[in-house]
Amino acid sequence: MLASIDIMGGKVVRLVRGDPSRARAYFEDAVEAVRYLKGLGLNDYHIVDLDAALGRGSNREQILRTISASGGFVEVAGGISTAEVAEAYIRAGASRVVVSTVAFTDLKEYSRIALLPHAVSVDFSGSEVMIRGWREQAGYTVEDALYYLSSLGAREFEATLVKNDGTMSGYEREAFLSIPERFRGSTLIAGGLGPEDHELALKDGFKGIIVGRALYRGLER
């Protein structure tokens, strides 16, 4: 299970269904979030630069500091569109990067990123894969996207059920089982999940889950 640390405007926040107007802030700095999550016994992190994902800025320096503070498995996602950015995170100690839009829109650049430890995210609404901060359709269904990415050599995947993200609605089994069985063992899933959903996802063959807001609900008022 990976704990999600989403950064927007320098703060650790959670969005609802990817909507920046529905941001709830939890920490002023991501290093504080790492300390909090370590206190919960969590040492594996999924760090997301929401500003980069939305094409309106970067929190790169803070993420680089957070990688240094993590001390565990850490992956970085959100708007990573060049090999130079991806490599900077890997050099700083990230275990891997997670890309999405670039894999569907710029094969030349993705081929460079693919030389680094990485996963590709196939975030979906209905059956459609969403890119550019979940604001555009990629033109692929989840199943077609996974087969396409596999043909490019991708071996690790992530998938967020967009309509449930940030809602703490739990494991929507029918939706996640639209992911073909052959890919489940190499796919982390997210979207409304809590720690209690981890075993359910494993039983269905998924590699694991990414949990966000459910880990911070004790901080909500």
Backbone torsions as a table, in degrees:
resi	resn	phi	psi	omega
1	MET	NA	128.0	177.2
2	LEU	-103.5	139.5	176.3
3	ALA	-93.9	127.4	-177.2
4	SER	-86.5	133.2	174.6
5	ILE	-122.7	103.0	-176.0
6	ASP	-100.9	128.7	-174.2
7	ILE	-116.1	127.8	176.1
8	MET	-141.3	128.0	-178.8
9	GLY	59.3	30.4	179.2
10	GLY	82.9	-8.5	-177.9
11	LYS	-106.9	154.2	174.0
12	VAL	-84.1	121.3	-174.4
13	VAL	-133.3	169.2	165.3
14	ARG	-127.9	135.7	175.2
15	LEU	-100.8	165.5	171.7
16	VAL	-111.0	118.0	-178.7
17	ARG	55.0	31.7	176.2
18	GLY	75.9	11.8	-176.2
19	ASP	-88.7	111.4	-177.9
20	PRO	-64.9	-19.1	177.7
21	SER	-75.8	-9.9	-179.8
22	ARG	-114.8	43.4	-177.9
23	ALA	-85.8	136.4	173.5
24	ARG	-118.0	121.6	-177.2
25	ALA	-89.6	141.4	-179.7
26	TYR	-119.5	-36.8	-179.5
27	PHE	-139.0	149.9	177.5
28	GLU	-77.9	-18.7	-176.9
29	ASP	-147.8	142.8	-175.8
30	ALA	-67.5	-27.0	177.3
31	VAL	-63.1	-34.3	175.4
32	GLU	-63.1	-38.3	179.0
33	ALA	-64.9	-39.4	177.1
34	VAL	-59.8	-44.4	179.3
35	ARG	-61.7	-42.8	179.3
36	TYR	-62.3	-46.4	-177.5
37	LEU	-68.2	-36.1	175.0
38	LYS	-61.0	-35.6	177.1
39	GLY	-64.3	-23.1	175.9
40	LEU	-89.3	1.3	-179.8
41	GLY	85.9	17.5	-177.5
42	LEU	-104.9	131.1	-176.4
43	ASN	-127.2	3.2	-179.3
44	ASP	-117.9	129.4	-167.7
45	TYR	-130.0	147.1	175.4
46	HIS	-118.6	102.1	-175.2
47	ILE	-99.2	127.8	-175.2
48	VAL	-120.8	128.4	172.1
49	ASP	-91.3	95.0	-176.9
50	LEU	-66.9	-35.8	179.8
51	ASP	-63.8	-41.6	177.8
52	ALA	-66.3	-39.4	179.5
53	ALA	-62.5	-35.2	-178.4
54	LEU	-89.1	-0.4	177.5
55	GLY	69.9	34.0	-177.0
56	ARG	-133.8	25.5	177.4
57	GLY	147.1	-168.0	-177.3
58	SER	-150.7	145.3	173.4
59	ASN	-118.5	32.3	-170.7
60	ARG	-59.4	-45.2	-176.9
61	GLU	-62.8	-41.0	178.0
62	GLN	-65.2	-39.1	179.1
63	ILE	-64.5	-40.7	178.4
64	LEU	-61.0	-40.5	176.5
65	ARG	-65.2	-38.4	-177.3
66	THR	-69.0	-37.6	175.8
67	ILE	-57.4	-44.3	-179.7
68	SER	-62.5	-32.4	-177.8
69	ALA	-84.6	-11.1	-169.0
70	SER	-73.1	-48.3	178.3
71	GLY	69.7	10.1	179.4
72	GLY	-141.1	-161.8	173.9
73	PHE	-67.8	131.7	177.2
74	VAL	-143.5	131.9	173.7
75	GLU	-119.8	150.3	-177.2
76	VAL	-119.9	133.8	-178.6
77	ALA	-135.2	170.6	173.7
78	GLY	104.5	95.4	172.4
79	GLY	70.2	20.0	178.0
80	ILE	-78.8	108.9	-172.7
81	SER	-122.9	-2.2	178.0
82	THR	-133.6	153.3	178.2
83	ALA	-66.0	-29.6	-179.6
84	GLU	-63.9	-44.3	178.3
85	VAL	-66.1	-45.3	179.8
86	ALA	-59.1	-44.4	-178.3
87	GLU	-65.7	-34.9	178.7
88	ALA	-61.7	-40.5	178.9
89	TYR	-69.1	-40.3	179.1
90	ILE	-65.1	-43.3	178.9
91	ARG	-61.7	-33.1	-179.3
92	ALA	-75.1	-9.9	177.1
93	GLY	118.6	1.5	176.5
94	ALA	-63.8	141.8	179.2
95	SER	-71.4	-34.1	176.7
96	ARG	-167.4	168.6	172.9
97	VAL	-111.6	159.7	177.1
98	VAL	-121.6	124.4	-180.0
99	VAL	-118.8	163.4	177.3
100	SER	-143.9	-77.3	-173.0
101	THR	-52.4	-45.4	-175.7
102	VAL	-60.9	-30.5	-179.4
103	ALA	-69.8	-21.6	-179.4
104	PHE	-102.2	-14.0	-171.7
105	THR	-122.1	-18.1	-175.2
106	ASP	-145.5	84.3	-174.9
107	LEU	-63.5	-33.8	179.8
108	LYS	-62.8	-46.1	-179.0
109	GLU	-72.0	-38.9	178.2
110	TYR	-61.3	-37.2	-179.9
111	SER	-62.6	-29.8	176.2
112	ARG	-74.3	-43.4	178.6
113	ILE	-64.0	-34.2	-176.9
114	ALA	-64.5	-13.0	175.6
115	LEU	-76.8	-13.0	-179.7
116	LEU	-102.3	160.4	174.6
117	PRO	-60.8	123.3	-174.8
118	HIS	-157.7	164.4	168.9
119	ALA	-130.9	160.0	176.7
120	VAL	-115.8	132.6	-178.9
121	SER	-95.8	130.9	177.3
122	VAL	-116.5	73.4	-178.7
123	ASP	-74.2	137.2	-169.2
124	PHE	-135.3	148.4	174.4
125	SER	-126.4	117.8	-168.5
126	GLY	65.5	-123.4	175.2
127	SER	-105.6	0.3	-173.2
128	GLU	-92.3	135.0	174.8
129	VAL	-78.3	134.6	-177.4
130	MET	-110.0	141.2	178.9
131	ILE	-131.3	-177.5	179.2
132	ARG	51.5	57.8	179.1
133	GLY	67.2	29.7	178.6
134	TRP	67.2	22.6	-177.8
135	ARG	-101.0	-12.6	-178.9
136	GLU	-134.5	151.4	173.8
137	GLN	-83.1	141.7	-180.0
138	ALA	-81.8	-16.2	-177.7
139	GLY	90.7	15.2	178.9
140	TYR	-131.2	146.1	164.4
141	THR	-76.8	166.6	178.6
142	VAL	-57.1	-48.0	-177.4
143	GLU	-62.4	-47.3	-179.3
144	ASP	-63.4	-38.9	-179.8
145	ALA	-63.4	-42.0	-178.9
146	LEU	-65.5	-41.1	177.7
147	TYR	-67.7	-38.8	177.8
148	TYR	-63.0	-49.2	-178.8
149	LEU	-64.5	-37.7	176.7
150	SER	-61.5	-36.9	178.8
151	SER	-66.8	-22.2	177.3
152	LEU	-85.1	-7.7	180.0
153	GLY	106.5	-1.4	177.9
154	ALA	-65.0	139.0	-177.1
155	ARG	-125.8	-15.6	179.9
156	GLU	-124.6	138.2	-173.2
157	PHE	-136.2	160.0	170.7
158	GLU	-135.9	154.5	-178.1
159	ALA	-148.7	122.8	176.6
160	THR	-109.6	131.3	173.0
161	LEU	-82.7	100.9	-167.7
162	VAL	-57.5	-43.6	-173.7
163	LYS	-66.0	-17.6	-178.9
164	ASN	-103.4	-7.9	-174.1
165	ASP	-62.3	128.8	179.1
166	GLY	78.8	6.9	-176.0
167	THR	-100.8	-13.5	-176.0
168	MET	55.2	36.3	-176.0
169	SER	-83.9	-10.8	177.2
170	GLY	94.9	-177.0	-173.1
171	TYR	-77.8	107.6	178.2
172	GLU	-89.1	87.7	-168.1
173	ARG	-58.3	-46.6	-175.9
174	GLU	-59.0	-41.1	-179.6
175	ALA	-66.3	-45.8	-177.8
176	PHE	-69.1	-28.7	179.3
177	LEU	-74.7	1.1	169.8
178	SER	-71.9	-14.0	175.0
179	ILE	-76.1	122.0	-177.1
180	PRO	-54.6	143.0	-175.1
181	GLU	-56.2	-36.3	-175.9
182	ARG	-64.0	-19.4	-178.2
183	PHE	-101.3	-10.9	-172.0
184	ARG	-63.9	-36.4	-178.4
185	GLY	-68.3	-12.0	178.1
186	SER	-118.1	19.8	-176.4
187	THR	-125.0	127.0	168.7
188	LEU	-91.4	138.3	-178.5
189	ILE	-116.6	155.6	-178.4
190	ALA	-150.6	166.4	177.4
191	GLY	121.2	88.9	177.9
192	GLY	79.8	10.0	-172.7
193	LEU	-88.8	152.3	173.9
194	GLY	-125.3	170.5	-179.2
195	PRO	-53.8	-31.9	-179.1
196	GLU	-67.4	-13.8	-179.5
197	ASP	-89.1	-7.1	-174.2
198	HIS	-60.7	-50.0	-177.9
199	GLU	-64.2	-35.9	179.0
200	LEU	-62.4	-43.0	179.7
201	ALA	-66.1	-40.5	178.5
202	LEU	-63.0	-39.7	179.3
203	LYS	-62.8	-29.8	178.1
204	ASP	-86.2	4.9	173.3
205	GLY	96.5	0.6	-179.2
206	PHE	-75.7	155.4	-179.3
207	LYS	-67.7	-34.1	-178.7
208	GLY	167.4	-168.4	-177.3
209	ILE	-132.4	160.8	171.8
210	ILE	-114.8	128.0	-176.3
211	VAL	-117.6	134.2	180.0
212	GLY	-118.5	-96.1	-170.5
213	ARG	-55.6	-34.7	-178.2
214	ALA	-58.8	-26.3	179.1
215	LEU	-78.5	-19.1	-175.9
216	TYR	-105.9	-0.5	-172.7
217	ARG	-62.3	-24.1	176.7
218	GLY	-67.3	-13.8	179.2
219	LEU	-95.8	-7.5	-176.4
220	GLU	-81.4	145.6	179.2
221	ARG	-116.9	NA	NA
